[in-house]
């Protein structure tokens, strides 16, 4: 079964069957759809292409068609069309190729310029003609609209449950959900006592780092949930203490939308999840769970944490040049653990690696003395606080791509 659109110059080039399904689950379960897509090779043979001239691109199986940045197969297809290697592109429907007009129309432009045909289960189209481009353009627009419609249908019911506080999100350690869906405190009294002790300790010492040190000194672990939702006792760290203090579930509140999709700074990359600042959450339903602390106390704790926050800990930059005798402040990294070293002037100028001590209560890695003679242009590190010599790395001010130099004084 031929077509009047297929010309000898098309048959001299390749025919490519593009196969895609949106998720790994669909790849496993929707086997019939997969067979139909691979079966398009038979249609290419019926149109006049030889078996050796038919290629299948299926490297995008399990990838969404909402964007092209992460689809290697689609990029390869566009590149081959641009080079004039392809005479026909076959797909079950245009949604397999793209569900985004910003990806779809450039493909139509390239196909029209290189006289490459596009075919789906409904027919064969020539993007170089007004009628063919009109039909393909409408199909692409409908495909993009369909994607938004599907998302809307999927999220409408979810948002309705979230607004009532009935959405079954994973609960933190200390709260459990019974078979009927009712949330109660964990019957393990040790878990309840440990969480109550953490909140009491913070209100007393007022910093998460001091709470961590208190728990480490006493040999007390914290109850946490792993990725599978199982309860695990883990050593106290600043991040674990802060995560518990910032979780509104311990104040009895159901919260949905604590993160938002932040556009990537790299063009073409997927957006990533970022926490919302402060308590600007999408949905908050108070008094939904049994509370360990009152909501007013929770708000007080958040204000205290915000006041304690140092901005340079957020931006992770080298920091502003500060007064002091140390020459390498902000650009010295520990050769043992890789973390940035701080400067200590009490008892003599020293570079101190105290990251693990602050986060986990572990001993300091090293604390070499500083060279403070600016007239001689000294490199900045004289010796170590220990017998083994200091191992530090100095990062050039030009940025991460600059050459790093290892200093190992003897």
C-alpha positions, 0 to 999 in steps of 0.5 A: 500500500503506497502513497502519492506523497512518497517519492523516490528521493524519500525511498533513497533515505532512511525510514525511522520508527520512533517508539516511546512510552511515558513511564517505566510502569507503562513500558512494563504493563502496556505491552500491546501499545508497545507491540503496535509501535514496533509494528510500524516497521511493517507499514514502512515496508508497505510504503516501499522501504527495504528492511535494511533502510528501516531504523527503530529509535526506542531509547526514550522508553519510560521518558515523558514527552513534555520536554526534549532536554532529557530525551536522547532518542528525540535529539538523535532523530532531529539531528538525523533529519537535519543532516538529510538522512531520514525520508520518513518518520513514523509514530503511532501518533504525534504525542509519541514525538512531542507533547510540547509545541516548543519541541514540535514546531522546530521538528516540523520546520526541519522536516519541511526544509529537508523534505522529510515526511511524517506519518502516524496511524491516521495518514502521511503528512508533508510538513513542507506543504501548507495543508500538511503543516496545518494538520500537523500543527493542530495535532501538536497543539491538541497533544499539548492541551491533552497533557494539561488536561490529563494533569488537571484530572489527576490533580483535582481529586488530590487537591480536594483531599489535601484541602480537607487534610485527608490526603495520606502523606507519609508521617514523620517518626512519632506519628502512625496511621492505623488501618482505618486511616486515623492518625495517632501518636506512636505507642512506643513511649520511648519515641514520644519521650525522645521527641518531647525531650528534643522540643524542651531542650530547644526551648531551653538552649535555643539553638539546634546545634546545642540540642545536637551536642546535648543528645550526643553527650548523653548518647541519645539517638533520634527516631527517624523514618527511612525511605521505606517509612520504617522507624530507625534510631539514628545519631543526632545531627543538626540536620535531623534536629532541624528537620524535626523542629521544622515539621508542622505535623508535630504541631498537629497540622496537615501541610501540603505544598512545602516545596515548589518546582523551581526552574533550573538555571541550566537551559533545557534541564528539568525543574527541581524541588525547592523548599518554600521560604518560611511558612508560606505553604500551599495548604495548611489544616490545623488540629488534624493530628495529635500534637506534641507542641502547640501551634503557638510554640511551633511558630515561636520555634520557627522564628528562633530558627530564622533568627539563628540562621546565618546567610552564608550557610545558605548561599555557600559562597566563599563569604565576604572578606573579613578583618583578621590576620589569616590570608586564606579565609574562605578558600581553604578546604580540609584535605581529610573530609573535604569541608570548608575550614573556618578561622579561629584567632583565640589562642593563636591564628588557626584554620579549623575544620569543625564541620563534623563537630558542628553537625555530628559532635565528632572531633575536629579533623585538624587545626593547622596554624596560619601564616600571617606575614603579608610582607613575605607572601606566605601561602598561609599554612604553617603546621598542624595541630597534630603529629601527622601534618596538615592536609588542606586544599586551597581553591583559587578565587576564579571558581570551582573550575580553577586548579586546586593545589594540595599543601602537605607541610612536613 
